[in-house]
């Protein structure tokens, strides 16, 4: 998640900071799905660990 942010999102945000760039915007939207999936998987894992610890 952190590598995705540093290597994929930050450069695209930097590009978009200079003005709209369709390619950077499209890459940002697409690469955000990587983070969404990773954070979701982490959440499921945490819930599973908590349930296991309490059960």
Secondary structure, DSSP 8 states (H G I E B T S, - for coil): -HHHIIIIIHHHHHHHHTS--HHHHHHHHHHHHHHHHHHHHHHHHHHHHHHHHH-
